Amino acid sequence: MADSYELPRLMARLKLQVRRQLNQSVDLARLSRDPDYMRQRLAELEDQAADEELLVLILRLRELLSPPEPAVLPAAQATQASGPDSAASRPAFRDYRFGARAW
């Protein structure tokens, strides 16, 4: 995050816009601490929002507040990466016995 005040500024803007446009309240402390509440509340607000700025703000906050999802390898790649022919077990040099396309 480039600006240390970006997240608090966006959260304050969300609270004010939701109050003005939807006449609802948002618990900012719970929004920043509880991921389930954050997902549920932002989804509700996204469905009710009719303003583009509010939608962009919701999407931006969801991006900033959501924990990063771990990269999941497909099952075939996961077993292949941990198998006996993994990169860790191969030598560091290239073997050119079978031509350039054998790699």
CYANA upper distance limits for C-alpha pairs under 8 A (distance plus 0.5 A):
  1 MET  CA      6 GLU  CA      7.98
  2 ALA  CA      6 GLU  CA      8.34
  5 TYR  CA      9 ARG  CA      6.41
  6 GLU  CA     10 LEU  CA      6.61
  7 LEU  CA     11 MET  CA      6.62
  7 LEU  CA     61 LEU  CA      8.06
  7 LEU  CA     64 LEU  CA      7.99
  8 PRO  CA     12 ALA  CA      6.59
  9 ARG  CA     13 ARG  CA      6.65
 10 LEU  CA     14 LEU  CA      6.60
 10 LEU  CA     57 LEU  CA      7.56
 10 LEU  CA     61 LEU  CA      7.52
 11 MET  CA     15 LYS  CA      6.77
 11 MET  CA     28 LEU  CA      7.37
 11 MET  CA     61 LEU  CA      7.88
 12 ALA  CA     16 LEU  CA      6.77
 13 ARG  CA     17 GLN  CA      6.53
 14 LEU  CA     18 VAL  CA      6.46
 14 LEU  CA     54 LEU  CA      7.69
 14 LEU  CA     57 LEU  CA      7.26
 14 LEU  CA     58 ILE  CA      7.88
 15 LYS  CA     19 ARG  CA      6.63
 15 LYS  CA     25 SER  CA      7.27
 15 LYS  CA     26 VAL  CA      6.32
 15 LYS  CA     28 LEU  CA      8.09
 16 LEU  CA     20 ARG  CA      6.67
 17 GLN  CA     21 GLN  CA      6.36
 17 GLN  CA     22 LEU  CA      8.34
 17 GLN  CA     54 LEU  CA      7.38
 18 VAL  CA     22 LEU  CA      5.71
 18 VAL  CA     23 ASN  CA      6.91
 18 VAL  CA     24 GLN  CA      6.47
 18 VAL  CA     25 SER  CA      7.31
 18 VAL  CA     26 VAL  CA      8.10
 18 VAL  CA     45 LEU  CA      8.41
 18 VAL  CA     54 LEU  CA      8.35
 19 ARG  CA     23 ASN  CA      4.99
 19 ARG  CA     24 GLN  CA      5.54
 19 ARG  CA     25 SER  CA      6.39
 21 GLN  CA     49 ALA  CA      8.49
 22 LEU  CA     48 GLN  CA      8.17
 22 LEU  CA     49 ALA  CA      8.06
 26 VAL  CA     31 LEU  CA      8.17
 27 ASP  CA     31 LEU  CA      6.50
 28 LEU  CA     32 SER  CA      6.69
 29 ALA  CA     33 ARG  CA      6.84
 30 ARG  CA     34 ASP  CA      5.98
 30 ARG  CA     37 TYR  CA      7.59
 30 ARG  CA     38 MET  CA      8.10
 31 LEU  CA     35 PRO  CA      7.71
 31 LEU  CA     37 TYR  CA      6.73
 31 LEU  CA     38 MET  CA      5.35
 32 SER  CA     38 MET  CA      7.65
 32 SER  CA     65 LEU  CA      7.27
 34 ASP  CA     38 MET  CA      6.63
 35 PRO  CA     39 ARG  CA      6.64
 35 PRO  CA     65 LEU  CA      8.37
 35 PRO  CA     66 SER  CA      7.51
 36 ASP  CA     40 GLN  CA      6.65
 37 TYR  CA     41 ARG  CA      6.26
 38 MET  CA     42 LEU  CA      6.38
 38 MET  CA     62 ARG  CA      8.28
 38 MET  CA     65 LEU  CA      8.47
 39 ARG  CA     43 ALA  CA      6.54
 39 ARG  CA     62 ARG  CA      8.03
 40 GLN  CA     44 GLU  CA      6.76
 41 ARG  CA     45 LEU  CA      6.67
 42 LEU  CA     46 GLU  CA      6.42
 42 LEU  CA     58 ILE  CA      6.86
 42 LEU  CA     62 ARG  CA      7.84
 43 ALA  CA     47 ASP  CA      6.80
 44 GLU  CA     48 GLN  CA      6.93
 45 LEU  CA     49 ALA  CA      6.35
 45 LEU  CA     58 ILE  CA      8.32
 46 GLU  CA     55 LEU  CA      6.63
 46 GLU  CA     58 ILE  CA      7.33
 49 ALA  CA     54 LEU  CA      7.10
 49 ALA  CA     55 LEU  CA      6.99
 50 ALA  CA     54 LEU  CA      8.28
 50 ALA  CA     55 LEU  CA      8.33
 51 ASP  CA     55 LEU  CA      6.93
 52 GLU  CA     56 VAL  CA      6.68
 53 GLU  CA     57 LEU  CA      6.59
 54 LEU  CA     58 ILE  CA      6.65
 55 LEU  CA     59 LEU  CA      6.73
 56 VAL  CA     60 ARG  CA      6.59
 57 LEU  CA     61 LEU  CA      6.63
 58 ILE  CA     62 ARG  CA      6.58
 59 LEU  CA     63 GLU  CA      6.74
 60 ARG  CA     64 LEU  CA      6.81
 61 LEU  CA     65 LEU  CA      6.37
 62 ARG  CA     66 SER  CA      6.17
 73 LEU  CA     77 GLN  CA      6.54
 73 LEU  CA     78 ALA  CA      6.18
 74 PRO  CA     78 ALA  CA      6.66
 75 ALA  CA     79 THR  CA      6.74
 76 ALA  CA     80 GLN  CA      6.61
 77 GLN  CA     81 ALA  CA      6.39
 78 ALA  CA     82 SER  CA      6.86
 79 THR  CA     83 GLY  CA      6.41
 80 GLN  CA     85 ASP  CA      7.93
 80 GLN  CA     86 SER  CA      7.26
 81 ALA  CA     85 ASP  CA      8.12
 81 ALA  CA     86 SER  CA      5.57
 81 ALA  CA     87 ALA  CA      7.85
 82 SER  CA     86 SER  CA      6.45
 84 PRO  CA     89 SER  CA      7.24
 85 ASP  CA     89 SER  CA      6.76
 85 ASP  CA     90 ARG  CA      7.17
 86 SER  CA     90 ARG  CA      7.05
 94 ARG  CA    103 TRP  CA      8.25
 95 ASP  CA    103 TRP  CA      8.34
 96 TYR  CA    100 ALA  CA      6.95
 96 TYR  CA    102 ALA  CA      8.08
 98 PHE  CA    102 ALA  CA      6.01
